[in-house]
């Protein structure tokens, strides 16, 4: 399992996100992929075709086994590896498990297609290209694509398109030419399209900087509609749940599915109705089904109170910050730590020689909390961030006062915040207070170590094609 909240892991991932975001703006490997032949695999001659779909699988979970028909095509919808796309991580979290699950296949081997997610892009698609775009074998599956995007012709005039949106920025020119060529030379009026894509990285960014919805709108308006085809099913990964929305007027479906092995995201905050972009403008959709259910999602969210003992290194970091703040206020000098009150903390702050650094720390902290509230927008985002930071600072003051009284009650008048009772209080109460404020005011989340990772397969039938998912127990 990836320990997402381990301090070292957080720093390492943050650095890679920063570097990949900078360098991807100047070096796009998709331009080099355009030198590879533009192939269009044809499976249209088969009477029926099963597709297995899985996304956000590069983590690992408490495995469960179900008997079901294996699809002739396996589609991986993004984030094939966590947390970073190192060759060793691909081997341990993807290649090894899939080779063990299907070392070889009798008869015609199933084919595998993949679209890259944000975590696959952190190395500029170097390892993704080597694994999925060289027509190599992964256990009993044979990869077919030569680029990070693909189009597959399916039976009964259905098509499977997989697009690469990088970090949610845009679709490159070579990719647009590829799909335009497929639409012009291969498709006929009345053909139907299943579109697969990974979700954009939208943490803390403005709506104007998130282009993936506009990518779909552009594809539909400029490429799909002119050839007479219809986009009937959109599959998006990136969110670790299953949510199916259906158009209120029409048969179009929008599915977010990312339960292939990563931690769960909540579903109780998903809207009952939403507008999604299309070539005709915003279209109304209604929620049809989710996994986990809203009730289960709310129940799982309560496990956030267990995150502190499950993440001791991070608890230690926040405890160390708490002790550092006490030292900046000079509470370790003399008997200043004894029987603290709010007035004592105010005087200690004004008299501290590190007052400027303390104010700078608080300012950066408040700005960070406002940025952290990326689920809100505008004034509401500012208010949520301010409330969150206020509770954090108030909690820190409360921890100092509580630790002071515990130290005094223990009879340790001279040892300051380094006394065992004071240090332990600062360590554990600070971490518990942080997670508590995170649960109350932070963005909604489900426990990062929930046990509900392996989920029951389900089947979606559209005409004569069956799609097998691994995200929700029941769908029509």
Legacy VTK file of the C-alpha trace (Angstrom):
# vtk DataFile Version 3.0
C-alpha trace
ASCII
DATASET POLYDATA
POINTS 476 float
0.000 0.000 0.000
1.083 3.563 -0.659
1.277 5.525 2.581
-0.054 8.715 1.075
0.236 10.744 4.284
3.808 9.780 5.099
5.839 13.030 5.264
8.574 11.727 2.971
5.987 10.541 0.462
4.148 13.859 0.556
7.328 15.837 -0.106
8.504 13.491 -2.850
5.142 13.577 -4.640
4.866 17.369 -4.300
8.316 17.863 -5.846
7.500 15.571 -8.758
4.177 17.301 -9.352
5.944 20.667 -9.419
8.710 19.514 -11.757
6.379 17.643 -14.103
4.061 20.635 -14.302
6.965 22.931 -15.233
8.728 20.703 -17.753
5.557 19.400 -19.402
4.866 22.953 -20.514
8.048 22.892 -22.617
8.527 19.217 -23.525
5.486 17.216 -24.662
6.328 13.589 -25.462
3.127 13.250 -27.474
4.805 15.180 -30.278
7.411 12.409 -30.556
4.718 9.750 -30.487
3.303 11.237 -33.686
6.241 9.628 -35.504
4.758 6.192 -34.740
2.273 4.677 -37.228
-1.353 5.717 -36.679
-3.054 2.355 -36.238
-6.751 1.621 -35.747
-7.327 -1.921 -34.367
-10.439 -3.536 -35.859
-12.573 -5.903 -33.744
-15.820 -5.193 -35.593
-16.188 -8.649 -37.147
-16.962 -10.339 -33.848
-20.626 -10.954 -32.966
-20.166 -9.885 -29.326
-17.327 -8.289 -27.454
-16.630 -7.958 -23.728
-14.542 -5.068 -22.445
-13.018 -4.990 -18.990
-12.458 -1.496 -17.632
-10.302 -0.594 -14.640
-8.802 2.718 -13.522
-6.746 4.165 -10.666
-5.339 0.747 -9.960
-1.724 1.459 -9.131
-2.017 1.256 -5.331
-3.037 -2.158 -4.059
-5.787 -3.387 -1.763
-7.133 -6.275 0.254
-7.805 -8.483 -2.731
-11.083 -10.167 -3.529
-11.767 -12.693 -6.290
-14.908 -12.977 -8.394
-15.768 -15.376 -11.194
-16.794 -13.544 -14.352
-16.195 -13.764 -18.060
-12.869 -12.257 -19.040
-13.157 -9.555 -21.662
-11.443 -9.732 -25.023
-10.212 -6.198 -24.391
-8.921 -4.695 -21.149
-9.034 -0.901 -20.901
-6.975 0.860 -18.231
-8.384 4.313 -17.662
-5.471 6.151 -16.034
-3.084 6.208 -13.062
-1.728 2.733 -13.686
0.845 3.296 -10.940
1.072 5.203 -7.646
2.561 7.390 -6.375
5.230 8.081 -9.045
5.826 6.289 -12.366
9.151 4.663 -11.577
9.997 1.436 -13.392
10.147 -0.413 -10.074
6.694 0.866 -9.075
5.189 -0.260 -12.376
6.777 -3.675 -11.853
5.557 -4.083 -8.265
2.102 -2.534 -8.529
1.036 -3.355 -12.095
3.131 -5.790 -14.091
3.777 -8.331 -11.346
0.154 -8.628 -10.137
-1.275 -8.810 -13.667
1.261 -11.407 -14.768
0.390 -13.461 -11.714
-3.349 -13.096 -12.407
-3.047 -14.193 -16.057
0.371 -15.648 -16.963
-0.947 -16.731 -20.364
-4.259 -17.093 -22.161
-5.618 -20.061 -24.067
-6.724 -19.297 -27.605
-6.731 -15.725 -28.809
-5.027 -13.494 -26.274
-6.986 -10.538 -24.894
-5.756 -7.101 -25.873
-4.896 -4.230 -23.544
-5.264 -0.492 -24.132
-4.407 2.269 -21.656
-4.762 6.026 -21.317
-2.324 7.846 -19.029
-3.404 9.646 -15.890
-1.611 12.405 -14.036
0.568 9.971 -12.083
1.664 8.308 -15.325
2.697 11.739 -16.610
5.057 12.599 -13.742
8.053 11.282 -15.722
6.855 12.654 -19.053
5.326 9.283 -20.075
8.742 7.626 -20.365
7.804 4.399 -18.580
4.176 4.471 -19.750
5.358 4.536 -23.366
7.803 1.705 -22.768
5.152 -0.516 -21.170
1.982 0.199 -23.153
3.123 1.595 -26.524
5.605 -1.057 -27.716
3.182 -3.937 -28.416
4.612 -5.947 -25.549
2.932 -8.543 -23.356
1.696 -7.980 -19.819
1.067 -11.511 -18.631
-1.586 -12.913 -20.950
-2.603 -9.494 -22.294
-1.102 -8.083 -25.476
-0.727 -4.328 -25.796
-1.732 -2.927 -29.200
-1.381 0.846 -29.157
1.641 2.791 -30.395
0.709 6.115 -28.819
-0.796 7.289 -25.547
-4.197 7.540 -27.252
-6.104 5.117 -29.444
-9.256 4.344 -31.417
-10.634 0.797 -31.642
-13.397 -0.290 -33.995
-15.924 -2.459 -32.144
-18.850 -4.596 -33.338
-22.261 -3.174 -34.235
-20.885 0.222 -35.257
-19.465 1.085 -31.863
-16.078 2.737 -31.338
-13.783 2.973 -28.338
-11.726 6.169 -28.175
-9.093 6.827 -25.523
-7.730 10.375 -25.352
-4.684 11.740 -23.560
-5.283 15.104 -21.880
-1.879 15.305 -20.159
-2.555 17.260 -16.933
-5.909 18.530 -18.116
-4.372 21.220 -20.277
-5.194 20.437 -23.888
-5.249 17.825 -26.647
-2.154 18.134 -28.802
-2.306 18.777 -32.539
-1.019 15.325 -33.521
-3.737 13.678 -31.446
-6.424 15.833 -33.039
-5.163 14.880 -36.508
-5.274 11.209 -35.545
-8.919 11.278 -34.428
-9.903 13.534 -37.314
-8.420 10.977 -39.696
-10.311 8.161 -37.973
-13.577 10.092 -38.185
-13.053 11.032 -41.836
-11.757 7.746 -43.220
-13.126 5.019 -40.955
-16.456 6.128 -39.484
-19.942 6.358 -40.936
-23.003 8.404 -39.976
-24.786 6.768 -37.057
-21.668 5.244 -35.473
-21.545 5.437 -31.677
-18.539 6.322 -29.544
-17.358 5.382 -26.054
-14.846 8.010 -24.914
-12.281 7.180 -22.194
-10.161 9.785 -20.464
-8.376 10.435 -17.210
-9.529 13.224 -14.937
-7.623 16.474 -14.875
-5.566 17.544 -11.872
-7.790 20.309 -10.467
-6.517 20.822 -6.917
-6.487 24.524 -6.229
-6.706 25.597 -9.858
-9.106 28.006 -11.466
-11.912 26.711 -13.622
-10.431 28.545 -16.594
-7.291 26.426 -16.298
-9.101 23.094 -16.450
-9.631 22.173 -20.073
-10.728 18.546 -20.105
-14.439 19.305 -20.376
-13.703 21.703 -23.182
-11.592 18.997 -24.833
-14.652 16.755 -24.995
-16.795 19.603 -26.250
-14.257 20.415 -28.972
-13.910 16.780 -30.068
-17.658 16.389 -30.293
-18.252 19.648 -32.149
-15.307 19.626 -34.566
-14.622 15.921 -35.177
-17.459 13.631 -34.066
-20.559 15.500 -35.209
-19.298 16.449 -38.700
-18.899 12.752 -39.566
-22.418 11.942 -38.302
-21.309 9.903 -35.261
-22.665 10.230 -31.716
-20.894 10.317 -28.371
-23.084 8.165 -26.112
-20.822 7.170 -23.216
-18.066 9.120 -21.482
-15.779 7.268 -19.062
-13.633 9.361 -16.753
-11.211 8.138 -14.114
-9.396 10.051 -11.371
-12.114 10.025 -8.728
-11.972 6.880 -6.642
-15.623 5.938 -6.683
-18.287 4.882 -9.153
-20.866 7.466 -10.219
-23.132 7.150 -13.225
-25.091 10.118 -14.540
-27.628 9.805 -17.336
-28.918 12.555 -19.557
-32.377 13.699 -18.522
-33.472 13.869 -22.139
-31.747 11.214 -24.200
-29.657 8.096 -23.774
-26.216 9.590 -23.183
-24.310 8.405 -20.108
-21.454 9.914 -18.112
-19.556 7.576 -15.785
-16.793 8.425 -13.323
-15.080 5.203 -12.310
-11.793 4.965 -10.434
-12.181 2.150 -7.939
-9.492 -0.149 -9.282
-7.482 -0.323 -6.072
-6.841 3.162 -4.720
-8.440 4.621 -1.581
-12.083 5.661 -1.798
-13.399 9.154 -2.408
-16.777 10.226 -0.956
-20.045 10.060 -2.871
-22.439 11.643 -0.355
-21.543 15.122 -1.619
-22.263 14.368 -5.288
-25.139 16.453 -6.701
-28.407 14.820 -7.676
-28.490 16.893 -10.872
-25.634 18.484 -12.777
-24.920 20.187 -16.085
-22.174 18.769 -18.284
-20.764 20.414 -21.407
-21.554 19.182 -24.900
-21.418 20.501 -28.440
-24.905 21.989 -27.927
-23.923 23.677 -24.678
-24.570 22.588 -21.075
-26.800 19.505 -20.835
-28.756 18.413 -17.742
-27.879 15.040 -16.202
-29.339 13.199 -13.220
-27.506 10.861 -10.905
-28.439 7.237 -11.559
-26.199 5.221 -9.228
-23.096 5.488 -7.068
-20.699 3.274 -5.179
-20.241 3.511 -2.302
-23.739 4.673 -1.496
-24.229 8.012 0.241
-24.998 6.293 3.553
-21.879 4.140 3.398
-19.792 7.136 2.336
-20.920 9.135 5.376
-20.190 6.222 7.669
-16.710 5.696 6.222
-15.910 9.374 6.650
-15.999 8.963 10.414
-12.831 6.901 10.144
-10.918 10.101 9.588
-10.593 10.322 13.376
-8.345 7.254 13.142
-5.935 8.865 10.712
-3.624 10.214 13.418
-2.761 6.827 15.002
-2.590 5.262 11.538
-0.116 7.941 10.402
2.304 8.291 13.294
5.135 9.947 11.301
2.827 12.748 10.185
1.487 13.051 13.728
5.067 13.434 14.856
5.683 16.215 12.360
2.686 18.197 13.601
3.714 17.535 17.193
7.189 18.870 16.405
5.638 22.000 14.891
3.631 22.456 18.080
6.765 22.239 20.228
8.559 24.646 17.854
5.790 27.210 18.295
6.125 26.892 22.061
9.859 27.522 21.781
9.292 30.564 19.543
7.057 32.021 22.269
9.749 31.394 24.849
7.532 29.123 26.957
10.550 26.993 27.856
12.145 29.841 29.828
11.808 29.871 33.592
8.289 29.127 34.807
6.477 30.746 31.889
4.928 27.439 30.934
3.179 27.015 34.281
-0.608 27.522 34.346
-0.783 29.301 31.012
-3.816 31.327 29.983
-4.785 33.220 26.850
-3.414 36.452 28.308
-0.057 34.788 28.972
0.114 33.593 25.350
-0.669 37.095 24.088
2.110 38.635 26.196
4.541 35.894 25.170
3.771 36.581 21.502
4.403 40.336 21.773
7.596 39.835 23.788
8.999 37.079 21.569
12.183 37.988 19.622
10.867 35.759 16.813
7.608 37.701 16.526
8.249 38.512 12.866
8.903 34.864 11.993
5.793 33.844 13.898
3.632 36.326 11.978
5.204 35.191 8.708
4.452 31.568 9.596
0.834 32.385 10.422
0.432 34.365 7.179
1.776 31.527 5.047
-0.365 29.096 6.993
-3.563 31.087 6.390
-2.796 31.425 2.678
-2.173 27.686 2.517
-5.488 26.901 4.183
-7.332 29.130 1.713
-5.613 27.363 -1.183
-6.329 24.039 0.473
-10.082 24.672 0.356
-10.119 23.994 -3.389
-13.603 22.435 -3.345
-15.057 25.897 -2.723
-14.929 28.941 -4.969
-14.712 32.702 -4.549
-15.737 34.233 -1.221
-16.834 30.860 0.125
-13.348 29.467 -0.448
-11.816 32.406 1.425
-14.242 32.004 4.337
-13.694 28.243 4.568
-9.924 28.758 4.546
-10.112 31.454 7.218
-12.375 29.352 9.446
-10.101 26.356 8.981
-6.950 28.322 9.843
-8.669 30.020 12.802
-9.666 26.663 14.245
-6.151 25.378 13.698
-4.556 28.323 15.505
-7.137 28.209 18.276
-6.490 24.509 18.618
-2.752 25.134 18.848
-3.322 27.652 21.631
-5.602 25.168 23.365
-2.930 22.458 23.115
-0.338 24.755 24.725
-2.685 25.641 27.550
-3.686 21.999 28.084
-0.047 20.862 28.011
0.827 23.590 30.499
-1.834 22.481 32.957
-0.858 18.826 32.527
2.779 19.723 33.175
1.814 21.758 36.246
-0.450 19.034 37.569
2.427 16.575 37.182
4.621 18.753 39.364
7.136 19.537 36.640
7.490 23.296 37.113
10.987 23.681 35.716
11.108 21.336 32.763
8.953 23.421 30.450
7.486 21.943 27.351
10.152 19.247 27.366
8.579 17.475 30.336
7.184 14.057 29.438
3.572 14.994 30.068
3.876 18.293 28.175
5.738 16.809 25.245
3.310 13.920 24.910
0.350 16.247 25.109
1.788 18.543 22.471
2.658 15.582 20.261
-0.586 13.649 20.303
-3.169 16.329 20.997
-1.747 18.552 18.251
-1.972 15.792 15.681
-5.462 14.822 16.835
-6.557 18.455 16.751
-5.219 18.846 13.218
-7.107 15.826 11.931
-10.208 16.930 13.787
-10.206 20.344 12.128
-9.465 18.634 8.813
-12.554 16.479 9.234
-14.782 19.408 10.230
-13.607 22.166 7.880
-11.399 20.529 5.287
-12.559 19.239 1.903
-14.695 16.093 2.132
-12.753 12.870 2.159
-13.042 9.243 3.081
-10.447 7.507 5.205
-7.262 6.975 3.225
-7.012 3.475 4.595
-10.570 2.240 4.261
-10.999 -1.484 3.833
-13.574 -1.169 1.054
-11.269 -1.285 -1.941
-12.070 -4.535 -3.716
-15.525 -4.126 -5.233
-17.975 -6.390 -6.949
-17.943 -6.505 -10.762
-20.972 -5.283 -12.605
-22.075 -5.344 -16.189
-23.368 -2.574 -18.393
-25.066 -3.662 -21.621
-25.398 -1.286 -24.546
-26.834 -2.871 -27.683
-24.760 -6.009 -28.260
-21.645 -4.910 -26.425
-21.015 -5.698 -22.782
-18.754 -3.613 -20.581
-17.430 -5.143 -17.370
-16.520 -2.683 -14.615
-14.919 -3.144 -11.237
-16.404 -0.245 -9.365
-20.041 -0.700 -8.387
-22.300 -3.587 -7.427
-25.410 -2.673 -9.420
-26.168 -0.710 -12.547
-28.897 -1.163 -15.127
LINES 1 477
476 0 1 2 3 4 5 6 7 8 9 10 11 12 13 14 15 16 17 18 19 20 21 22 23 24 25 26 27 28 29 30 31 32 33 34 35 36 37 38 39 40 41 42 43 44 45 46 47 48 49 50 51 52 53 54 55 56 57 58 59 60 61 62 63 64 65 66 67 68 69 70 71 72 73 74 75 76 77 78 79 80 81 82 83 84 85 86 87 88 89 90 91 92 93 94 95 96 97 98 99 100 101 102 103 104 105 106 107 108 109 110 111 112 113 114 115 116 117 118 119 120 121 122 123 124 125 126 127 128 129 130 131 132 133 134 135 136 137 138 139 140 141 142 143 144 145 146 147 148 149 150 151 152 153 154 155 156 157 158 159 160 161 162 163 164 165 166 167 168 169 170 171 172 173 174 175 176 177 178 179 180 181 182 183 184 185 186 187 188 189 190 191 192 193 194 195 196 197 198 199 200 201 202 203 204 205 206 207 208 209 210 211 212 213 214 215 216 217 218 219 220 221 222 223 224 225 226 227 228 229 230 231 232 233 234 235 236 237 238 239 240 241 242 243 244 245 246 247 248 249 250 251 252 253 254 255 256 257 258 259 260 261 262 263 264 265 266 267 268 269 270 271 272 273 274 275 276 277 278 279 280 281 282 283 284 285 286 287 288 289 290 291 292 293 294 295 296 297 298 299 300 301 302 303 304 305 306 307 308 309 310 311 312 313 314 315 316 317 318 319 320 321 322 323 324 325 326 327 328 329 330 331 332 333 334 335 336 337 338 339 340 341 342 343 344 345 346 347 348 349 350 351 352 353 354 355 356 357 358 359 360 361 362 363 364 365 366 367 368 369 370 371 372 373 374 375 376 377 378 379 380 381 382 383 384 385 386 387 388 389 390 391 392 393 394 395 396 397 398 399 400 401 402 403 404 405 406 407 408 409 410 411 412 413 414 415 416 417 418 419 420 421 422 423 424 425 426 427 428 429 430 431 432 433 434 435 436 437 438 439 440 441 442 443 444 445 446 447 448 449 450 451 452 453 454 455 456 457 458 459 460 461 462 463 464 465 466 467 468 469 470 471 472 473 474 475
